Amino acid sequence: MPVCHSDTQRKSADHELHPPFAGGNCSTCHDPHQSDHAALLRAPANDLCARCHNDVPRQLKLPHTHDPVAKGDCVRCHGAHSGQGKALLAAKPVELCGSCHAAVARKATGVGAHTAAARGQCM
């Protein structure tokens, strides 16, 4: 866990942790001395994600690529240090998907709710 940024550690204590973060390997993504990128990142965030998550470039070639993936905006949906459950999602699936897709939120609640959406199984 981070020694210098204990505030980051506390915020993440009840979440699934990104392995480099959990292992205290901050320098996997951050340069502690200097960087041309925000938060002292070693490269733009989407490039960092693709270094370890080899499936991301493949997803960019799919005919119907999800907009955040196409834009390389990984942290729109995923936490860099931690997240709620599998895949480090920034929120519960229904809430996360519903933040951009209002129809998802409507279909997940109320009479006749779509079963998968109501269970939070958007993906």
Secondary structure, DSSP 8 states (H G I E B T S, - for coil): --SS-HHHHHHHTTSEE-HHHHTT-GGGTB-SS--SSGGGBSS-HHHHHHHH-THHHHHTTSTT--HHHHTT-GGGTB-SSEESSGGGBSS-HHHHHHHH-HHHHHHTSSTT--HHHHTT---
